[in-house]
Amino acid sequence: MNPWFEVYGELALHGDFDPDAITRELGIEPTRAHRRGDLLFGGRTAPSGLWVWETESRINADSDDLAREVLDRIELTAETFRALKERHSISASLEIVPTMHVLLDDEDGEPGILATTPAHWFSVETLTRVAAYGLELDIDEYVHLADPSPDRLAAIHTNPNIIIGDPDELASLDWSDEWDAGRGMLP
């Protein structure tokens, strides 16, 4: 079995706003949303508001097709959308989120990891529309190990100077709640 990836696109808005107001103004029901101060998974408190609409996940989909699907969902003109962003002090991005599924054996059946990454290509038309809405373009990539059993994880060579702690715990880390899109990095 060759490595494959699932991918979806999303419009993500971050800021100190009322998600219900954004839903009314955009005329789109979000896939997920929360207010600053809401309790998040794991008992953390949301540092800012979030409003997200995402496409369905697809196998080996084209990034440009997903970007156009997200842009087509925005029914406001680019000028009206930029005004909404300014009025609510919103940071907005069009995000492409692939999750790669990889095997822990190479082509010859030897232990190792063979991971291919999807190519991302965007047409001039799509990039022009992204710029017209004043959106950042964000591509998040995740790797899902197909068989993270202890025997197979033991085949991964570790470097004690790079990984501090238990490498097995890295197989299930989720930094999505830590991401600060306004800063473009982890807090």
C-alpha positions, 0 to 999 in steps of 0.5 A: 500500500502506498502512502496517501493523504486526506485533505480539506480546506477551510476559512478560519477567522480569529479574533475577539468577536461574537461568532454568531455575529460573524455567522449572520454577516457571512450567511454561512454556518460554521463547522466549528466556532467559539468565543474568547474565554470558552472552555476548550478540549483538555480544560484550556480556555480559548485565548481568542474567538474562532469561526471556521468553515471547512470542506469535506475531507477528500483523498488526494485532492488538489489544493487549488480545487479546495481553495476555490471551493472555500472562496466560492463559499464566501458570498460577500464581495471582497470589499465587503469581506475586508470591511467585516474583517476590519470592523471585527479586528479579524485575522483571516486565513484560507487553510489547506490541511492535508493529513498524510498516512504513511507506512512504517516499512519501506518498499522492500519491507525493511523497517523505516518510514516512507512519507511523501508530501502532497504538492501544492499548486495554486492558479493565478486566479485563485491567488488573486482571489485570496489576495482580494479578500485579504486572506493569508494562505496557510497550509498545515500538514500532519502525518498519521503513522499507519501502524503505531504499535510499539514494535513498529515504533521501535524501528524508528531511529531516535536522536536523543539530542533532538527529541526530549522525552518519550518519542512514542508520545509524538505519535499523538501530539495535537498542537491545534489548540496552541496555534496562534494564527495572528502570530503565525507561530506557537505562543 
